[in-house]
Amino acid sequence: MRKKFAELCKNTITNDPQSIVLIGDISHFALRETEKIAPERFYNIGICEQSMVGVASGLALEGMRPIIHTISPFLVERAYEQIKVDIGYQNTEVTIITVGGTYDYSDLGCTHHCYNDITLMRSIPNLQVFEPGNSQEFESLFNQTWGNGQPKYFRLSNHENNNPLPVKPGEILKIRDSKNNKWIFTSGELLNDISSIDQESGILYVTNYNEVINKKEIKALFNPICEFYSLENHFVIGGLGDFISEEFEIYVKKIGINNEFLLSYGSYEDLKSEAKLDRENILNKIYG
């Protein structure tokens, strides 16, 4: 997705004279073509994430459309107050794009993990929150929302699902009907896992955490004896499961990361196993 991000930045800087890109010392090399096209609209603010948010909000108040970018823990957690006040409260059209959510940086330890970005970002009024599952979905959601006047947060990952879908802001997609009265809401690359290991449960795919605009169609799939699950690469507190429970007023059994640090170093798959989000554990949580 980072390659697609670089491509979209280049296209946006080329086609929209109000666009401007600010980075926090991350992805500078990947964005070198963007910098070449419009050096006056590309700034590496350095390891000053809080300042980057404030500068971006000020630029937006003056009519620019800033994109700000660095890794999730350094932007979402370190600059949360500035995002809340400068972007959310002032409702400025800033597009926040991060990489390295959850344990994507699995070999760098807890300082580079971010298990709760969805929780934090969706708690800020006015902010649209998106979690595309692959590069094509990111491009589609970005293009559909660019210039809409609202602040936006995009959570990108190094790990993608392999089934690009026609995603739209505010919509949940039905991937498969339920054969057993179980419905699983999922997001990101975990769509790959649940699609391959569970052929009976219905699957509903979520790429954004805003008001669900096709709520009636989704509700029509359910009956009084249905069981609902959320499967997410995120803390279960305040993430996908809570979002679905609130939107549909249903009880959701949440499968995700418990409220604890993952202390191991290793591969992404190693950390998935420690978080009990490997395929064996997912099946056990659904079928016991």
Secondary structure, DSSP 8 states (H G I E B T S, - for coil): -HHHHHHHHHHHHHH-TTEEEEESSSSTTTTHHHHHH-GGGEEE--S-HHHHHHHHHHHHHTT-EEEEEEEHIIIIITTHHHIIIIIIITT---EEEEE--BTSSTTS-GGG-BS-HHHHHHTSTT-EEE--SSHHHHHHHHHHHTTSSS-EEEE--S---S------TT-EEEEE--SSSEEEEE-TTHHHHHHHH-SSSEEEEE-B-S--TTHHHHHTT--TT-EEEEEEEEESSSSHHHHHHHHHT---EEEEE-SS-----S-HHHHHHHTT-SHHHHHHHHH-
